[in-house]
Amino acid sequence: MNVATPNPAKARIGHSACPHDCPSTCALDIEIDADGRIGRVKGDPENSYTSGVVCAKVARYAERLYHPARLLKPRVRRGGKGEGGWGEISWEAALDAIAEAFVRAEQAHGSEAVWPYYYAGTMGLVQRDSIDRLRHARRYSGFFGSICTNTAWTGYTMGAGTLRGSDPREMAKSDCIVIWGTNPVSTQVNVMTHAIRARKERGAKIVVVDVYDNPTMKQADMALKLRPGTDAALACAAMHVAFRDGHADRAYMAAFTDDPAGLEAHLATRDPAWAAEITGLSIAEIEAFAALVGRTKRSFFRLGYGFTRGRNGAVSMHAALCVPTVLGSWQYEGGGAFHSNSDIFRLRKSELTGETLADPDIRMLDQSQIGRVLTGDAVALRHRGPVTAMLIQNTNPANVAPEQRLVKRGFLRDDLFVAVHEHFMTDTAKLADIVLPATMFVEHDDIYRGGGQQHIVLGPRLVEPPPLVRSNLFVIEELARRLGVGHLPGFGLTEREHITRMLPFYEIDFDGLRQEKWIDCQPDFETAHFLKGFGFPDGRFRFRPDWTNTPAPNKPPKPLGAFGPHAALPVFPDYVAVIETADADHPFRLATSPARNFLNSSFTETRGSRQREGRPEVMIHPEDAAACGVDDGEIVRLGNGRGDIRLHAKVTDAAKAGVLIAEGVWPNDAHLDGEGINVLTGADPIAPYGGAAFHDNRVWLRKG
């Protein structure tokens, strides 16, 4: 299945959007040869955010599309679960079997026994979200998508009242860019495009705050390597210095914030010495950071997801967002803060997702707690019946979800029926009863919105899929027909019809958007910088957040309410020690950071990405390695109360003493004992509205 050599006379360029779980949602130019096969993928130079740049793994997308191990036919399990025995089955028979299994589950335990499960394997709205329409129509268990965004989005909206911020393209006009808790050199290259432009054209300083010396930190003018989960302490100390040294913009705060006097009093004891003890940074480092952002009016805070993936993650995001607010950075072009623009797009999705069919009494099950759900935990099941049937589209919980041993035990239940719709035989697909081959993004129509930027981007079908490969929408429509709900609102529409129906605000249809390629939805400067007021009714930023009563983008519906230790959340921004701190039995903190050439569990199948990443390793500081008697390349065992795994040690001062870093969600079978890093991560929910603490784990380490 090698990529054909393009015919220059007949080759063309197709326009699309990257479908993967990355805030950049890059606009793409894709080479297509005369035989209808894709070649090189490039960033579209006409898109003002993408700016012609795309990550290397997407540039090599033909390697994934034409991979010899790609699923091309439906399969049915032969033999025991997970034993690897498979036979072929027709699409008709496979869909009939899935529908019949769902009906049996309903008859035995009620409609909530079926749990449609999905997430971000594709970010295309039609292909990803149509599964919700089926679940609402049949009253299946709801899906609370907690694994990624909850803590970050909650912390941000607790301060700003909405999920938007300064135009991310303004980084190019900044004099100081603070890249906090994200590694864009590896995971979101467009951030660096604009930041490096500011450095070249304006002499801007780049500050990077993270827990290890990653590729982005190597680009920094100021690198702050702190302990996991201590970001709020750094933020509080920076604000303390701003009040102490006269950098706090009191006039701005009086006009736009709720309680600056209360904040100043609260921060009186949160000085750099206090923060140094918590973060592991030196007092001098904290003072230098506070002075730089304090004297630089055009400071742009690019706040990522990584530093919120701890048990105090929402608090950390809110605290970091308070810093540019104390400084009044929002007033200046090239200043302020940005995390996500998810609130700006004004797409009408209610018909697509079947909102009018929803029953509020149906339980919502937490995606991150799939292991607990499938092993019968009463709290995770909301004290109702078991889940006995699932449809999983484009996600891989048997690899990426926390508490992996529980997850696998649940999937191996004899009374659980699982159908997986996927591109490759993932760890989850290997545990299924039926596996269906799914189209990739160039093989179907869809529409995308870039949370990390400001464009709605069309992704039209550019090439024909393999003969027996079908889209997500096809599967949902066929199951709806078999299950007797295909006549309900939202069903029976094509991808193009769904796309047009989502766009009434923009007075454009599918064909018009295909001509335009994208829609720039960026609000005007005053709106983006909250100079007309923040997102609360009184227009004021909240230094004093109402943690459990403020609407949040992914707040659980009633009666779930608040999750986690919400009573411990602070009145003002503060460091809250609800993280898994090291102890005598678990002397190390472990963060499971993204790898450059993988994207969650995608691209782990491609040869180019695997070769560049090498093998699963854990980074350990030389002092810690010496204390444990571990040499570089040796096999070590990591463990905690959730389990233990073996992998190779990488001795490097890129790690901070006391902190271990394991990059990448490698397939389970890439590890020495067939179990991946998420054996060690927990699924207890983060306060106040849930989420998974992937970067917040205490572990022990010994030779393997």
N, C-alpha and C positions, 0 to 999 in steps of 0.2 A: 504493500500500500504506500509506496513512495510517492512523493509529490511530483507530478509531471512537470517537465520543463515548459514554461510559458511560451506561447507563440507571440512574438512581439507585434506582429501585424494585427492580431485579433485580441490581444489581452486588453482587459479593462480594469478600472478601479471601482470597487463597490464601497459604499459608505454605510457604516454601522456604528455600534457602541459596544464597548467591552461589557459582557454580561456578568462579570464575577463580583464577588463580595469585597469591593474596594470603593472607598468614597469618591475616587476620581472619575469613575464611569467615563473613561476616555472615548472621545469621538475618534473613529478609526477610518483609515483608508486601507482597503484590502485588495491586493492584487488577485485577479481572477483570470485564468488562462482560457484559451479557446475551447478547452475540453470541460470547462465549468469547474475547475479545481482551484482552490485558493493557494496563494503563494505567500509572500512576505506581508506582514501586517504592520502598519505604521500609524502613528498618531496623525490626526488631521491637522494640518498647519493653519487652516482657516478658523478653527475653534479657538477662541481666545483664552480658554483655560488649558485645554490639552496642549496647545502650542506646538503640535508636531511631535510630541514626545510620548512614548509608550514604554512600558516595562519590557524587559527582555523575554520573559516567559510568554507574554501575549504576542510579541513579535514573532515567536516561533510557533504560532497556533496551528499551523499545518501539521506539525508533529503530533499534536493531540487529535486533530480531526481525522487524520488518516492512520492513526495508531493501529498496529496489527491486533492488539488485544481489545479494541473497542467492541462493545456489545452490538451485534448486528441482527440477532434473532431472539424472540422470546424463549425463555427457558423455564423448566419446571423441575423442582427438586426430585431426585431419586435417592432413596435411602434416608439416613438420619440427618438431622439438622446440623449444618456445619461440616459434614463429612466430605463435601465436594462432589457429590454425584448429581449430574444434571442431564436432562433430556430436552429435546426440542418440543415446542408446543405452538400451535397456531395462535394468531392474535385473537381470533374469535373464541377459541377454547379458553385462552388465558383470561380474557375479560369476563367470560361466562363464569369461570371458576372464582374470580375475585368477587363478583357480584353475589354469587351463591354463598361464599364464605361470610360476606357482610350480613346477608339475610340470616344465616344461621346464628351469627353472633347476636344480632338484634333479638331473635326469637328466644335465645337462651338467657340473655342478661339485659335486654333493653338497648335502645339506640346508642347510648353512651359507651357501649362495649367496643364500638368502632372508633379508632383515633387516626384521622388523617394527619400526617406528619410531614413537614417540609421546612425549608428555611431559605438559605441564600446561595444554593448551588447555581441558581440563575437569579439575577436581579431584575429580569424582565417582568413587568407587572402582569401581563396576560398569562404567561406560562407559570409564573410563581404563585399568583394569588387566586387563580380560578378554583383551586382545590377548596378554598373557603366557601365558595358558592355551593359546592356539593355537600360539605359538612353542615352548612346551615339548612339546606333543603331536606337533608335526612336526619337532622338533629343529632349528629354525631358529636362526640366529645370535642370541646374547643381546644385550640392550640395557643398557649401563652408563650410567645416567642421571646424568651428571656436571655438567650445565650450570649448576646453580643452588646446590645445598645442600651439596655435599661439603666445601668448605673451612670453612664456618661450623659445620656439624654435627661435623666432625672436631675442630676446635679446641676446641669446647665440651666434647665428651665426653672429650677428653684430660685436662681438668681435673676435671670433675664425675663422669665415669664413666657418665653416662646423659644423655638428652636431655629434660630438664624443668627447672623452676625455680620461683621464687616465683610465686604467683597473679598474673597480669598485672592483674587488677582491683585489686590492692593498690597500684598506682600512685596511686590516689585517696587513699591513706592515708599517702603518703610525704611527707617534708619536703624531699627533693631527688630529682629524676628526671633521670638521665643518659641522653639519647637519643643512642646512639653508632652511627654508620654506617647510619642509616636516615632516611628523609624522610617521616614518617607524615602530615604535612599533605597531601602529594600522593599517597601510596601506601598508607597504612594508617591511616585517619582515626580509628579507634577508640582507638588509642594516645593520641592527643591528647585524646579525650573524657575519659579517666581522668586524664591529666596536668593538664589545665586545671582539672578539678574539685579536684585537690590544691592548685593555686595559689589558687583562689578560696576554698576552705574552710579551708586550713591555712597559706596564705602560702608554699607550697612553691616552691623555686627550680627552674627548668628549665634544664639544661645541654644543649647540642647540640654534638656532635663530628662534623664532616664536612669534605669537601674543597672545598665552595663554599657561598656564601650562598644556600641554598635556602629555600623557604617555611617549613620547620620552624625553620631557624636564625633566621628573622626573628621567631619567637615566643619566642626564648630569653632568659633572664636572663643567661646566660653563653654566648657563642658562640665555639667553638674551631675555627678554619678552618686545617687542617693540610695538608701535602703528601700526596698519595695514597701509601698503603703504609707510612706512618710511625706508625700508631696504637700499635704495640707500644712505641715509644720514649716516647710520652706516658704509657702505662700504667706502664712501668717507673719513670719519674720520679715519678709520683704515689705509687707504692709506696715509693720511696726517701724521699720526704718523710714518708710515714706512719711509717716506722721512725725517721727522724731526729727528728721532732717529737712522738713519743709517741702517735700516732693508731693505730698497729698494735695489734690486739688479740692480745697474746701468749698469753693463756690460751686463747682460742678456737683459735688456730692449733695450740697444743700438743695440744689435744683432737681436732682435726678435719683436720689437714693432715700432709703427709709429711715436709717438710724446711724448716721456717721459718728455721732458723739458716743453712742453705745458701743460701736465697733472700736473706736479709738481707746476707750476705757478697757474693753476686753483684751485688746492687743498689748496693753501696757507691760504685761509680763511675758509676752511671746517674742522675746528678743533673739538675736542671732545665736547667742550662747545656748539658750533653751532649744532652738531648732537644731543646732549642731549636734547636741547630745542625742536627739531623736533620729536625724537623717543620716548621720555619719559624715556629713560635709564639714569642712572647717568653718570657723567663724569668718575668716577672711573671704572664703568663697561666697558665703551668704551675703556678706557686706558688699562685695564687688558686684554681685548680681543685682542687689537692691539699688545700688548707686547707678548702675548702667540703665536699668529700666526707669528709674526715678528721674534721671536727668534727660532721658530721651523721649520727647513727646510722641514721636511717631514710632511707638513700640507696638508690634503686632503679635498677639499671643495665639499661636496655632495649637489648639488643645486637642489631643488625640484620645483614642480609646484605651490604650495600654495601661495608663496609670489609674484608670478607674476599675480595672479588673481585680480589685481587692475588696475585702469586706467593708472597708470604709471608702469605696470608690466614689459614690455619689457625693460624699463630703469633700473628697479631694478635688473633684471637678468644680464644685461650688466655690471652694477656697481659691483655686487658681483663677477662676473667672472674676473673683472679687478684686484681684490685683490691678488689672487695667481700669477697673471702675474707681478704685481709690485714687489712681493716678490721673483719671480723666482722659485716658488715652483714646476713648471713643470719639472725642471731638475732632480728631485729626485724620486726614486721608493717610492711609498707611498705618493707622493705629486702631486700637480696639482688640477684639478677640473674635475667633471663629472656631466652631467645632463642626456644625452641620447646618445645612440650609433646608432641612427636611420640611419646614413649615411654609415654604414659599411657593410651592408648585401648583396648587389649585387644580388638581386633577380630580375628576368625578369618578370615583371607583365604586360607588355603592352598588351599581348593577353588576359589575365584574365580580365583586366579592359576595354578592347575595345578602347585603345587609338587611334588606326588607324581609328576608326569610328567617332572620336570626331569632332564636328563642333565648331570652336572658336567663332562663332557669337551667339551661344546659351547663354542665360543669366545664371549667377551664383547667386543663392540665398543663403543668409547667414543663416546657421543652427540656430545660436543664436537668430535670429530675426524672428523665425517662427510665433510668435504672430503678429508681424507687417505684415508679408507676408499674413497671412490668414485673416487679417482684412482690407486688401486693401491699406496699406501704399504705396504711389507711389514710394518713394525712395527705400524702401525694395524690391519692385517688379521691380526695375530698369526701372521704367516708361514704363512698358509693361503690358500685360493683367493679369487677375487673375489666381490663382491656383485653379483648381476645382476638381482635382483627385490626390490621393497620395497612394503610397505603402510604408509602414513603416516596416522595419525589425529590430528587436532586439534593439529598443531604445524607450524611454518613454518620449517624449517631454512634454506631459501634466502634467508631474511631475518634470522633471529635467531642462527644459528650463526656462530662465528668463522671466519676465513680464507675470506671469502665468494667470492673468485675461484676457489679450489679447489672450493668447494661447487658453484658454478654449472657449472664445467667437468665435474665428476663427473656432475651431473644431465643434462648434454647428451650423455653417451655414448649411442651408437646401440644398444649391447648391454644397456642398463639399462632394465628395465621398472619403472614407478612408478605405483601407484594411490594417490590422495589422497582422504581422506574429510574433508570440511571444510564450513564455513558459507559461505565466500566464496572467490572466485578469488584466492587468495593468491599470493605470489611462488613458492611451492613448487608450488601447483596449476597454475600456468601452465607449469611444466616437466614435468608428468605426462603419462602416456599415457591414463589413465582418471581422472575426477574424480567422486566420489560426494557427494551432498548430505546433510549431517548434521543431526540434530535439535539444538536448543538446550535449555538446562536445564529450562525449564518444559514441555517437550514429551516428557519421558521420566522414569522413576523412577530415583532414585539416592540415595546416602548420602554424607555429607561429614564430615570431621573437621578441626577448626580448629587447625593447628599453632601459631598465634599466640594461641590461647585454650584453652579446656578443654571444648568441647562437641562431641559427635557430633550432627549436624543432618540431618534427613531432607529430601530434595528430591523430593517426589512430582510426578507429571505433573499439570499444572494446566490445560493447554490442548491441543488437538489439533494435531499438526504438519501442515504442508502435505502434500498427497496423496502426493507422490513423494519425501518426505524420510524417511530411516531413521536409527535409532540406531546407535551403535557396536556395541552388543551384537548387534543384528540382523546386521550385517556379519560379525562374528566367528562367529556361529552358522551362517550360511549358507556361509561359506568352510569351516568345519569339516566340515559335511555333505558338501560337494563334494570335500573332500580326504580323506575316509574316517576322520575322527577324532571325528565328532559323537557317537559312543556312549561316549566315554571320560568319566571322572569330571569333573564340573563343567559339562559341556555339557548342553544341553537344558533349562536352568533359566531362568525369567523373572527380570527385575530384582528383583521383589519376593521371589522365593524366594532369590536370592543375598543380599539384604539381611537376611532373617530368619536365614539360615545364618551370617552374620557376627556375630550378636548373642547367642550362647549365654551369655556371661558376664553379660549384663544381664537375662536371662530375659524378653525382650520380643520381639515379632515386628513385621513391617512395620506392621500395623494398629495395634498398640499404640503404636508410635513415632509414627505419624501423629497419634494423639490427643495425645501428649505434646509433639511437635514436636522435642525434642532431649533429650539426656542430658548432664548436667553430670558430667564425669569428674574434676574437680579433686581431687587428693589432699589429705589433711588438712595442717594448717599444718606440723607437725613433719616430715612426709615431704617436702612441697614445699620446705621450707627446709633440708633435709638435716640436721636436728637429730637424726635417727636414724642418720646416717651418709651419706656420698656413695655413688655407685654402684659403687665398687670393693669387692672382697671384704673388705678391712680397713676400709672405711668412710671412708677418708681422701682428701681432695682432693689432686690431684697438682700440686705446683709443679714437679716433675721428671717430665714426661710421657715415656712410652715410645712414641715416635712411630710406630713400625712394628710393634709387637706388641699394642697395645691395640685391642680390638674397637671399631669405629666404625659408625654407622648405615648408611653406604653404602660400606663397605670392599670393594674389589674381591676377588672370589674368587680362590683359587689357580688357576693359577700366576702371576697377574698381579702380586700383591704390591704393594710400594710404588711410587709414581710420582714423577716429578720429582726435584729435587735434595734428596732426603730426608737425605742425609749431612750437609747444611748446617744441619739443624734444631737449635735450641739445647737445651742441657741444662735451663736455666731460662728463664722468659719473657725475651725480648730482641728487639731490632730486628735483622732479618736482611736484608742488602742483596742479596736475590736478585730484586728487582724490576727492571723496565726503567727504569733511571735515565736521565735526560736526558744527552745528550752533544753534542759540537760539531755533529754532523750532524743531530741530533734534539733541539733545545733545549727542547721542550715535553713535558710529560706530559699524556695525554689520558684522561679518564674518560667513559664512556658511560652517564650516569645516567638513571633512569626519568623519563618525562614525567608530568605530573599527569593528563592526560586520555586517555592510552593505558595499556594493560597489556600489556607486551611488544609483540607485534604485533596484539593484539586492540584493538578500538575505533578502530583507525586508519582503518576504513572508514566510520565514522559522521560525518555532517556536523557535529554539535555538537562532537565531539572535535577534528575537523580545524580547525574555525574557531577554537576556543580556543587551539590550539597554533600555528597560523599556518603556519610553514614550517620545514624543517630548518635549524638554525643552530648555530654553534659560539660559545660564550662565550669572550671573550678579555679579559684585564685591560687597562685603558687604557695602562699603561706598555708592555706587550708590543705592543699595537696601534700605538702611536707608533713603537716601534723597528722594526716591520715595515712602517710606512707604510700601515697599514690603517685605513680609516674605517668607522664603524658602517654596516651594511647592504651593504658591499662583498662581492663574491664572492672567497673565498679557496680555496686548495688545500691540503689536508693530506695527508701521505704518510709512509710508512716502507717497510721492505723487503717488506711484504705487498701494497702497492698504494697508490693515492692516489685521493682523491675531492674534489669541489668542493661547497661550500655557502656560505651567507651568514654573515658575521661579525656577532656581537652584542657590541659593546664595552661592558663592564660591570665594575664593581668587585665584583660578586658572585663573579667568578672570582678565584682567587689568582694572583699573578704567577707565571708559569712553568707554569701549569696551564690546560688547555683543557677545557671541559665541553660535550658534545653530548648534549642531552636527547632521549630517546625513540627507539624503534626504528621509525623512519618506513619505510613501504614503499619498496622500491628505486626505483620510478619517481617518487617524490616528490622525489628528488634530481636535481640538474642534469644528471648524466650517467647516470642510471639505476642507480647503484650506491650502496648504503647504508653506514652507518658501520662495519659489521662487516667491511668490507674491511680495516680497520686493526687488528682485534683478533686475538690469537693463540690457537692451540689446544694449545700445549705444556702438559702437565699440571702442576698445582700439587701440590707435595709436601704430605703423603705419599700421599694417596689420590685425586688427580685433582681436576678442576674447571677452569673457564675464567676467565681473568684479564681480564674485560671492562673493568675500571677501571685497567688497568696497561699503558699503551702509550706508547712514546715516538714523537714525530712531529716533522716539520718543518712549517712553515706559510709560505706566500707568497701574494701576490696571485694571483687565479685565472685 
